Amino acid sequence: MNKKQTKAQAEELTDEELLEMDELLASVDEKFESMDAAEADGFMTALELMPIEPEEQEWIEEILAPGAKGGTTGELAKDRRLRKLIERRKKEISKTLKESEPLDPIYFDVEDEEGNVLEGKKAIAALEPFALGFLEAAQKWPGLLESDSDQIASALHGILRHLPKYALGDFAPIKEELDKNVPLEDLPAALSDLACCIASIAQVTKGYKLPSLNEPLSDEEEREKA
């Protein structure tokens, strides 16, 4: 799991707490098919970008038990701790966007069959759960997919290009065009682009200022620098 702290996030969830949140989500009874931390992060980010957010009790149930209710770990203390961590992460996302900091999403490095972390373009697949969670929220509640704003539409394309292949549907041709005309070389570049897209939507729906983004070095540039 990766998540760098920005100034806006300095006093929020630690990496250990984010790992704890993911482990608690994994401990929810499997029949509820709860989200993992990365998918939940995309889900909550979409909520924060909506002009009108749904009530907390409504959206938090979707993280614990998508399409159902009553998702539980089976232990009251763990359930309470999990909900607290989820609530804190959502507040962290909100604070980051309000303070015009680039959002650094929760993601898991992608590994090959031998357990080696993938690099280059293949590493970008780490953003698939985030994009999937984002889409799930956007489809469930209005405010983003239905927008007539060209700026929002363009930014949504930049986020949804990271959807796993099985979830692309009618968006597949758009992703193919983006990958051809606006390629992303590696995960650092994809993270920077994702942060730009999220901030662009927040500018329209929330009136937030765009953050100042420092472009990350590509894998090749990092090697040359070393």
Secondary structure, 3 states (H helix, E strand, C coil): CECCCCHHHCCCCCHHHHHHHHHHHHCCCHHHCCCCHHHHHHHHHHHHHCCCCCCHHHHHHHHHCCCCCCCCCCCHHHHHHHHHHHHHHHHHHHHHHHCCCCCCCCECCCECCCCCECCHHHHHHHHHHHHHHHHHHHHHCCCCCCCCCHHHHHHHHHHHCCCCHHHHHHHHHHHHHHHHHCCCCCHHHHHHHHHHHHHHHHHHHCCCCCCCCCCCCCHHHHHHHC
